Structures are given as structure tokens and as C-alpha cells.
Amino acid sequence: MKKFFSSLLFVVAVGTASVTAQSTTIPQQQESIEVSDAELTQFAEVFQKMRMMNQEAQKEMMATVQNEDFELERFNEIHQAEMDPNKEVETSAEEDKKYKAVVSELEKMQPEFQKKMQAVITESDLSMERYQQLAMALRSDAELQQRLQEIMKS
């Protein structure tokens, strides 16, 4: 369940530009970008704030699932089957109804989460575009990942 919510929130956090880039073919050797320590520190601060917001959002989302008297594991199982055409799961009419109600509520919550996350980026010295560039670069640049880890340790 956490993985589902984390991926949902990560998509919200990084925005649609990175999702679009992710769904296209990206060469394995991406051109590395120049990132100053100050800029990486700013990214780390934003990232930490987003992680805290992510945890709060997960709690809200899990409460939404539980408010429909849905077990988190069962909801996740059904959701994974909905997202993966190769996966099937037997559901009752009641489960289908609960699932649709939960997804509808989660979709209503998403714009607010996205708005909060964009505000965190806007309040920093990073632009949304630059934050997305850094997030994409961190996916494939081991040295940049190491630098970020060092900054986050201090």
C-alpha cells in the first residue's frame, strides 16, 4: 500500500513533465547536468519537506481507504490488478463499489497534495522546471545521488 501511495505522490511531486519523460524511451546514458552544492542543498531541503508531506498524505489516503471499510492490502491488490492488464483479481460487487468510491476520493485529494508540493518548490530558490531536472538526473546519476546522500546526512 505504501508503495502505491508513494508512487502516486512521487508522480504528484515531480509533476507531469517527468512522467511524460519517464514513459518515453530514455537513453541509458543521460547527459549529466551541472549542479552546485548550494543548489543540491536546496533540493535536499525541498525533498525533505516533501517527504514529510508525503507521510501526511499517506496517512490521509490510508484513512480514506479504511473509512470505506476496506482492508489496505485488499485495496492495493485490486488497484494493482486495475493498473496491470496482465493481472486479474476476483472482486465482489461490494468491493467494486468500495474501490470506485475510494479511487474517486483519492482523485479529489490529489490536486490539493500537488498544490502543497508545488508551493514547497515555489518557496525555495528552485524553479519547478529545475526541480524536475534535478529529480530526473538523480534517477540515473550515481555521483549526484551520492552527493545528495552526503548533504542529507549533515
C-alpha positions in Angstrom: 0.0 0.0 0.0 2.8 2.4 0.9 4.4 1.7 -2.5 1.2 2.6 -4.3 0.8 5.8 -2.4 4.5 6.7 -2.6 4.4 6.2 -6.4 1.3 8.3 -6.6 2.7 11.0 -4.5 6.1 10.9 -6.3 4.2 11.4 -9.6 2.4 14.4 -8.0 5.7 15.7 -6.6 7.7 15.6 -9.8 4.9 16.7 -12.0 3.7 15.6 -15.4 6.8 16.6 -17.3 8.8 13.8 -15.6 6.0 11.3 -16.0 5.9 12.1 -19.7 9.7 11.7 -20.0 9.5 8.5 -18.0 7.0 6.9 -20.3 9.2 7.7 -23.4 12.4 5.9 -24.2 15.2 7.4 -22.2 18.8 6.6 -23.2 20.7 4.8 -20.5 23.5 7.3 -20.6 21.8 10.6 -19.9 23.8 13.8 -20.2 24.8 14.8 -16.8 23.9 18.3 -15.6 25.9 20.7 -13.6 24.6 21.1 -10.0 26.2 23.3 -7.4 26.4 22.2 -3.8 24.1 25.1 -2.9 21.5 24.0 -5.4 21.7 20.4 -4.3 21.3 21.5 -0.7 18.2 23.5 -1.7 16.9 20.4 -3.5 17.6 18.3 -0.4 15.6 20.7 1.8 12.7 20.6 -0.6 12.9 16.8 -0.8 12.8 16.5 3.0 9.8 18.7 3.2 8.1 16.7 0.5 8.9 13.5 2.3 7.1 14.8 5.4 4.2 15.9 3.3 4.2 12.5 1.6 3.9 10.8 5.0 0.9 13.0 6.0 -0.7 12.4 2.6 -0.2 8.6 3.0 -2.0 8.8 6.4 -4.9 10.7 4.8 -5.1 8.3 1.9 -5.0 5.2 4.1 -7.7 6.7 6.3 -9.8 7.2 3.2 -9.4 3.6 2.3 -10.2 2.4 5.8 -13.2 4.8 6.1 -14.8 2.7 3.3 -14.2 -0.4 5.5 -11.6 -1.6 3.0 -8.5 -3.6 4.2 -5.4 -1.8 2.9 -3.9 -4.9 1.4 -7.1 -5.8 -0.4 -7.5 -2.3 -1.9 -3.9 -2.5 -3.1 -4.4 -5.9 -4.6 -7.5 -4.7 -6.5 -5.7 -1.5 -7.5 -2.6 -3.3 -8.9 -4.9 -5.5 -10.9 -6.7 -2.4 -12.3 -3.3 -0.9 -13.3 -1.8 -4.0 -14.8 -3.7 -5.6 -17.7 -1.8 -8.9 -17.1 -3.1 -9.1 -13.6 -6.6 -10.3 -12.6 -8.3 -10.4 -9.3 -11.8 -11.6 -8.4 -13.9 -9.0 -6.8 -17.5 -8.8 -5.4 -19.9 -6.1 -6.5 -19.5 -4.6 -3.0 -15.7 -4.5 -3.4 -16.1 -2.9 -6.8 -18.3 -0.2 -5.4 -16.0 0.5 -2.4 -13.0 0.5 -4.8 -14.6 3.1 -7.1 -15.6 5.3 -4.1 -12.1 5.2 -2.7 -10.4 6.0 -6.0 -12.8 8.9 -6.5 -11.9 10.3 -3.1 -8.2 9.9 -3.7 -8.5 11.6 -7.1 -10.2 14.5 -5.3 -7.3 14.7 -2.8 -4.6 14.7 -5.5 -4.9 18.4 -6.6 -4.5 19.6 -3.0 -1.4 17.4 -2.5 0.0 18.7 -5.8 -0.7 22.3 -4.9 1.0 21.9 -1.5 4.1 20.3 -3.1 4.3 22.9 -5.8 4.1 25.6 -3.0 7.1 24.0 -1.3 9.1 24.2 -4.5 8.0 27.7 -5.2 9.0 28.8 -1.7 12.6 27.5 -2.5 15.1 29.1 -4.8 14.4 26.3 -7.3 12.0 26.7 -10.2 9.6 23.8 -10.9 11.5 23.1 -14.1 14.8 22.9 -12.3 13.4 20.7 -9.5 12.2 18.3 -12.2 15.5 18.4 -14.0 17.3 17.5 -10.7 14.8 14.8 -9.9 15.3 13.2 -13.3 19.1 13.5 -13.1 19.1 11.8 -9.7 17.4 8.8 -11.2 20.4 7.9 -13.3 23.4 9.8 -11.9 25.1 7.8 -9.2 27.6 10.6 -8.3 24.7 13.1 -7.9 22.9 10.6 -5.7 26.0 10.2 -3.5 26.3 13.9 -3.2 22.7 14.2 -2.2 23.1 11.5 0.4 26.1 13.2 1.9 24.2 16.5 2.1 21.2 14.8 3.7 23.4 13.2 6.4 24.8 16.5 7.6 
